[in-house]
Amino acid sequence: MTKSNYNINDAGFYGEFGGAFIPEMLQKNVTELLDNYLKIMSDPEFKTELRTLLTDYAGRPSPLYYASRLSAQYQANIYLKREDLNHTGSHKINNALGQILLAERLGKKRIIAETGAGQHGVATATVCALKGLECVVYMGETDVKRQAPNVARMRMLGAKVVPVTSGNRTLKDATNEAIRDWIGHPEDTHYIIGSVVGPHPYPDLVARFQSVISEEMQEQLLSKTGRSYPDAVIACVGGGSNAAGAFYHFIDNPDVKLYGAEGAGKGIDTPETAATMAVGSSGILHGSKILLMQDKYGQITEPYSISAGLDYPGVGPLHSHLHATGRATYLSVTDEQALQAALQITRLEGIIPALESAHALAALNMIPLRKEMNVVVNLSGRGDKDMDTYTHYFGFDNEQN
């Protein structure tokens, strides 16, 4: 099976979206990566080292868990792809391990990254500690405060966490600062982008590293159901890396429905939202043409979501293309819907999800389900980092034993 309808082309576009719209000062960095990433990733020694680390260090394959009580609730067969059980607590380690091996082979000694919820920052700090490389993580000041546990983890791992005070002090602004850093350090620095965003080849290489998610799903579903593909896959979408990985090997199979869950915040009819597919339009941000949130003058509007990993004002070019062609359906999930979905799975299955993953779980209330359906929800991360939010929202801090 080929991916000719949805694969990236030689110019770095998925349909009309993608490309590399970058200043001249970044051209050397991006060209070096573009000229080498496919060659390095296809090298047998690289593939062996990455597979070994994914297995012995990150703990893959992550389980595909049949959620029996959740299934009974929705009258369908609900499976959870347990990316929350990976080392560092999310899918982010898949890409971080791949990119640190790329950086090594490119001779880079210094690593920079951006992070929102902190999961990518933790994964990047982890692989830098593993390989003994300098690590600088840019994080919006707002996210530094609301994701304090992950900030502490990054610092314990030896990373320098730089709070960003521009804009609304979240993921977009952290990305801006990371790009500025990369421009200033072209020789020794590699930028580990955490999602399927940025200039070509980042959307493609991150999707390739995350495709291990759907690769494993195929084998696990065959064992559990006798068929190597589900009827539907659901994943949350900020920039879109966990969804890209969960969708990757099913994109050309029309029998598989693809659903992305975006952070609608207070609602798509309010200014406090991050639902790009619902309110966005085509534009250029962080080096690629994507769907993004902007005003009539083309100025980026500030996104909002209770989930720090979903408040990005755009979505990667692959998802922009899947939306434009109708191949995937993107649903707007409010803060309230996500919080209730988080409590539901916690009480039914004993699993506390990340707020990002809770958005994907909430989508189960929005799609048509039947008893015979096999549905996979990509549980992209665990909820340790969000306990303060959960505790405050549900009033657990006021309960008496």
CORKA-V192227 format. One record per pair of residues at least 4 apart in sequence whose ideal C-beta (glycine too) atoms are under 6 Angstrom apart, sorted by the first residue. I is the first residue (numbers start at 1). GAP is how many residues later the second one is. D is the distance in Angstrom with one decimal. If there is no record, write none. Layout:
BEGIN
i=<I;I>
gap=<GAP;GAP>
d=<D;D>
END
This chain:
BEGIN
i=<1;3;3;6;8;8;9;12;12;12;12;13;13;14;14;14;14;15;17;17;17;17;17;18;18;18;19;19;20;20;20;20;21;21;22;22;22;22;25;26;26;27;28;29;30;33;34;36;37;37;37;40;40;40;50;50;52;53;53;54;54;55;58;58;58;59;59;61;62;62;62;62;63;64;64;64;65;65;66;67;67;67;67;69;69;70;70;70;71;71;74;74;75;76;76;76;77;78;79;80;80;81;81;82;83;83;83;84;84;84;86;87;88;88;88;88;89;89;90;90;90;91;91;92;92;92;92;93;93;94;94;94;95;95;95;96;96;96;97;98;99;100;100;103;103;108;109;110;110;110;111;111;111;111;111;112;112;112;112;112;113;113;113;113;114;114;114;114;115;115;115;115;116;116;116;116;117;117;117;118;118;118;119;120;121;121;122;122;122;124;125;125;125;125;126;128;128;129;129;135;136;137;137;137;138;138;138;138;138;139;139;139;139;140;140;140;140;140;141;141;141;142;142;143;143;143;144;144;147;147;149;150;151;154;154;155;164;164;164;165;166;167;168;169;170;171;172;175;182;185;193;193;195;195;195;196;196;196;196;196;196;196;196;197;197;197;198;198;198;199;199;201;202;203;203;203;206;207;210;210;210;211;211;211;213;213;214;214;214;214;215;216;217;218;218;221;221;222;225;229;229;229;230;230;231;231;232;232;233;233;233;234;234;234;234;235;235;235;235;235;236;236;236;236;237;237;237;238;238;238;239;239;240;240;240;240;242;242;243;243;244;246;247;247;250;258;259;259;259;260;260;261;261;261;261;261;262;262;262;262;263;263;263;263;263;264;264;264;264;264;264;265;265;265;265;265;265;266;266;267;268;268;268;268;268;272;274;274;274;274;275;275;276;276;276;276;276;277;277;278;280;280;280;283;283;284;285;285;288;290;290;290;291;291;292;292;293;293;293;294;294;294;295;295;300;303;303;304;305;305;306;307;307;309;310;315;315;322;322;323;331;331;333;333;333;333;337;338;338;338;339;341;341;341;342;342;344;345;345;345;345;346;352;353;353;353;353;354;354;354;354;355;356;356;357;357;357;360;361;369;386;387;390;391;391>
gap=<251;4;249;245;6;196;4;6;7;8;188;5;6;4;303;304;307;306;272;273;300;303;304;182;270;299;269;270;10;179;180;267;263;266;4;8;177;265;158;4;157;4;158;157;169;4;167;4;4;164;168;6;62;65;48;51;4;4;44;4;6;5;28;29;35;27;28;155;20;21;23;24;19;15;17;156;15;17;13;4;11;13;282;279;280;8;278;279;6;7;290;295;296;293;297;299;297;297;297;297;299;295;297;297;8;296;297;295;297;298;7;6;5;34;35;38;292;293;29;290;291;151;289;4;27;28;31;4;30;115;116;118;111;114;115;27;28;31;30;111;93;27;31;5;87;82;79;24;78;79;17;22;24;79;81;24;66;69;77;79;8;11;24;79;24;60;61;64;5;6;22;24;27;55;192;193;30;191;192;4;29;32;262;74;16;33;28;31;32;68;10;29;32;34;31;5;7;28;29;24;24;17;22;24;24;26;36;39;40;4;5;22;35;24;29;30;33;34;22;24;28;27;28;4;27;165;7;19;161;238;236;235;10;5;7;6;9;10;13;4;7;6;134;4;141;141;141;111;9;4;5;9;44;45;46;7;10;11;44;45;48;120;122;42;89;119;4;88;89;88;89;4;4;113;114;115;35;37;31;34;35;4;34;37;32;33;32;34;35;36;34;4;4;10;31;4;7;6;149;21;24;27;144;146;142;143;25;143;13;25;143;25;126;129;143;7;8;11;125;143;25;120;123;124;6;23;25;71;72;74;73;77;4;75;76;79;136;138;4;17;74;132;4;11;6;70;70;104;108;68;70;70;72;98;99;102;13;15;68;70;11;42;44;47;96;4;9;11;68;69;70;7;8;9;39;40;70;4;6;67;5;7;10;11;64;32;29;31;36;37;4;57;4;15;17;38;39;46;53;54;11;12;13;9;11;5;7;29;29;24;27;30;24;29;21;22;8;10;20;4;6;7;4;6;13;8;10;7;5;6;29;48;49;47;46;4;5;5;6;7;32;35;4;5;26;29;25;20;21;24;54;17;20;21;11;16;4;4;6;8;16;6;31;4;5;26;30;27;28;29;32;31;24;25;22;23;24;17;16;4;4;4;4;5;6>
d=<5.5;4.1;5.5;4.9;5.6;4.7;5.3;5.0;5.2;5.7;2.6;4.0;5.6;5.2;4.9;5.2;3.7;4.3;5.3;5.7;3.7;4.1;5.1;5.8;5.3;3.8;5.6;5.5;5.8;3.8;4.5;5.9;5.0;5.5;4.3;5.8;5.0;5.0;4.8;5.7;5.8;5.8;5.4;5.2;5.4;5.5;5.0;5.5;6.0;5.4;5.1;5.6;5.8;5.2;5.8;5.8;5.7;4.5;5.1;5.0;4.4;5.6;5.3;4.7;4.8;5.7;5.4;4.4;4.8;5.4;5.5;5.8;4.6;5.3;5.7;3.9;4.6;5.5;5.6;5.8;4.8;5.4;5.2;4.3;6.0;4.8;5.3;5.8;5.5;4.6;5.5;5.5;5.4;4.1;4.5;5.6;4.7;5.4;4.8;5.5;4.7;5.7;4.8;5.6;4.1;5.9;5.0;5.1;5.4;3.8;5.1;5.6;4.8;5.1;4.8;5.3;5.8;4.6;4.1;5.8;3.5;4.5;5.0;5.9;4.7;4.5;3.8;6.0;4.6;5.4;5.4;5.6;5.3;4.4;5.8;3.9;5.2;4.7;5.7;3.7;4.5;4.1;5.5;4.2;3.8;4.0;5.1;4.5;5.0;4.5;5.2;5.3;5.0;5.7;5.8;4.8;5.3;5.2;5.9;5.2;6.0;4.1;5.1;4.7;5.0;4.2;4.5;4.3;4.6;3.2;5.7;5.1;5.6;3.5;4.7;4.9;5.9;4.1;3.4;5.9;4.1;2.8;5.4;3.2;4.2;5.1;5.3;5.0;5.7;5.2;5.3;4.4;3.9;3.7;5.8;4.6;3.7;4.8;5.5;4.1;4.8;5.7;5.1;5.2;5.0;5.6;4.3;4.4;4.6;5.3;5.3;5.8;5.3;5.0;4.1;4.0;5.1;5.0;4.3;5.1;4.1;4.2;5.2;5.3;5.6;4.7;5.5;4.8;5.5;5.5;5.2;5.1;5.6;4.4;5.2;5.9;4.7;5.0;5.0;5.8;4.9;3.9;4.4;5.8;5.2;4.9;5.5;5.5;4.6;3.9;4.7;4.8;2.8;6.0;4.3;4.4;4.8;5.2;4.8;5.1;4.7;3.7;5.6;4.4;5.9;4.7;3.9;5.4;5.1;3.2;5.7;5.2;5.9;5.2;5.3;5.9;5.4;4.3;5.3;5.6;2.8;5.9;5.4;3.8;3.8;5.1;5.6;4.7;4.0;6.0;5.8;5.9;5.8;4.5;5.9;5.2;5.7;4.3;5.6;5.8;5.6;5.3;4.5;4.7;4.5;5.3;4.1;4.6;5.3;5.7;5.0;4.5;5.0;5.0;4.8;5.4;3.7;4.4;5.4;4.0;4.8;4.8;4.4;4.4;4.8;3.9;5.3;5.1;4.1;4.9;5.3;5.4;5.4;5.5;4.2;4.5;5.6;4.0;5.9;5.1;5.6;4.1;5.6;5.1;4.1;3.9;5.3;5.6;5.9;5.8;4.4;5.2;4.9;4.3;4.7;4.3;4.4;6.0;5.8;5.6;4.2;3.1;5.3;3.4;6.0;5.3;5.3;4.5;3.8;5.5;4.6;4.6;4.2;5.7;4.4;4.9;6.0;4.6;4.0;5.8;5.3;5.0;4.5;5.7;5.1;4.0;3.7;4.2;5.4;4.7;5.9;4.2;4.0;5.4;5.7;5.7;4.6;5.3;3.9;4.9;4.4;5.3;5.0;4.8;5.3;5.3;5.0;4.9;5.4;4.7;5.3;5.0;5.6;4.4;5.5;3.5;4.6;5.9;4.3;5.5;5.5;6.0;5.0;5.7;5.2;4.5;4.5;5.9;4.3;4.2;4.0;4.0;5.0;4.3;5.8;4.6;5.9;4.5;3.9;5.6;5.0;5.1;5.0;5.5;4.4;4.6;4.3;4.2;4.6;5.2;5.6;4.8;4.1;3.8;5.6;3.8;5.9;5.2;5.5;5.9;5.6;5.1;3.8;4.0;5.0;5.9;5.2;3.5;5.9;5.2;6.0;4.7;5.8;5.9;4.9;4.9;5.6;5.3;6.0;5.7;5.8;5.7;5.9;4.6;5.0>
END
